[in-house]
Amino acid sequence: MSNSISDYGIIGNLQSVALVGRDGAIDWLCLPHTDSPSVFAAILDKERGGTFSVTPEGEWDSTLSYLDDSNVLTARFRTRSGSCTLTDFLTLPEPKGEDGLRDFVLLRLIKVDRGRVRLRVRFSPRFDYGRVIPHLTPHPGRGVVARAGSDTLALSCTGGLSVTGGDAGGCGSCSRGSGRF
């Protein structure tokens, strides 16, 4: 699915912002600040820019909305076999550390509302506006660490991911009350 700018919502935390598509893809995020180089920039270059998507397999439709009086974005997906809600937000930055940086977390939560939904996750960070493909290493406990020079980005998830080159991905079925990807 190709997104137009109207297919995106924005989340932020006083330090950075991310564009989240109706298709469940984060196609723009600069870290650690809005004026830092990008980590995901598929909005500029779909092939080389990098993305982080959580999307149902097969046919689906979706809507984006914000939780009342918040910067918490929800994407509601409907498939033939069920429906789910993807909730995205950036936590507020922690106080500055010794290096002057303020850590925060991007949270992506999935809740199956009805039936069973098969989801596909794709984690393809591309540092510096797509110019740098980081080395991805599986992390014990179901996660992936992306490294390029002094830049490091970690992904933690409840489902297993496989790493191929600069991409990590996986798919799995979720059902209401299962709480797992």
N, C-alpha and C positions, 0 to 999 in steps of 0.2 A: 504494500500500500504506500503510495506516495502522499506525503502530507503537505498541505498548504499551511501558512502561518496560523490560520483560523482553527486548525486542528490541534493546536498546542495550548497547554496551560503552563503557568510558570510557578515555580516554588522557589523560595529563598530563605535566607537566615541572617541577614544583615552583613554577610561577608561574601556570599556567592549566590548565583541563581542557576536553575536548571529549567530547560524546556522539556516538558513531558507530552508526548503525542497521544492522540486518541487510540493509537495502536499499541500503547504500552511501552513506547521507546523513549528513552532519554537521549535526545539527539543534540543537546547543547549543554555543556557544563564546563566551566573553567575552575581550576583549583590551584591554590586555596582561596583566591579572590576573584572577583568579577573581571579584573584587568590582568589576571594570570593567563598563561597559555591554556588552551582547551585540553580536556581529557576525552570528551565526546563532542564531535562536530559534524555529525552526519547531515545536519541541516545545511551545511555548506558543501559537503561532498559525500553523497550517500555511499560511495564505494570505499573511500579512504579515510573519512572523517572520524569514524568510531561511533559506537552506540551501545546502549545497555537496554535490552528489551525483555519484557515479560508479556507474552501474547498467547492467547488460546490457539490451538491448532485447528485447522479446518475453517469452516465458515463461522463468522461471528459479526456482531455489530456492537457498538459501544457509545457511551456518553461520558463527557468530562464534567465535573462540578467540584466546587469547593465546599468543605464542611463549613457550617455557619460561622461567620465572623472569624475565619482563620485563613491561613495560607497552606492548609492541608488539602491536597488534590486527590480526588477519587475518580477512577475510571471504572465504569460498570460495563462488564462484558456479558453478552448473551450468546450462547451457542445452542445447538439443537439438543444437547444433552444436559445443559445446566447453565448456571450463571455464577459470576464471581465479581468481587470488587478488589481492585488494586488501589491501595492507598499509598501516596508518596509525600514525603516531606523531608526537609533538612533540619536537623536539630540545631539549636542555638549554639554558637561557638563557646567553647570553654575559655576561661581566662588565659591570657598569653603565657606561653611556656618560656623557657630559657632562650629558645631560638627565635622568639618573637612571633611565632605562628600560633594560631588558635585552632585547635582540632574540633571537628564536628563530624556528624554521621549522616549519610543519606540513607533513609529507611524506606523500604519497599515492602509492604505487607499485603499478603493475599488472603482473602476470605471467600470461601465458596458459599454462596447464598442459597443455591438450589441445585440438586442433582450432582453430576460429576463433570468436571472440566479437565481437559488435557491441556497442559501449559508447556510452552517452549521458552527457555531462557537463553539469551545470547549476551555475553559479556565480551565486548570488543573495544577496550580502551585504545585510544590512539593519542599519544601525547603530542603537544606542540602543534596543534591544528592539523593533525594527521601526518606530520612529517616523521614521527617516531613511533614504531611499533614496539611496545614493551615485551619483554620476555615474561611469559606467564608460567607460574609454578603452582601445581596443586598444593594446597595447604592441609595438613592433617586436621580432621574435623570438618570436612566438607567446605572447602573454600578455595580461593585462588588468590595469589599475590602477583601483581604486575609490577615489574621493575624496569626502569630505563635510566641509567646513570644514577643520579641521586634522588630521582623521583620514584615513589612507591605508592601503590594503591592496592588496598585489600578488599576482597569480596568474601563475605561470609553468608552461607545459605544452608537451609535444612535439606536440600536435595543434592544428589551427587552431580558433579559437573565433569566433563571430559575436556582436556586441553588439546588443541590442535594449533600449533604455531602461536599467533598472537590472539587467538580466540578461545573462549571457554563457553561451553553450552551444555544443555541437557533438556530433557523433557520428562514429564511425569503427570500422572493423573491425580487429581485432588477431588475429594468428595466432602460434602458438608460435615463438619465436625472432625475431619481427619487432621486438620491443622498442619498438614505437610504438603510440600511441593512434590 
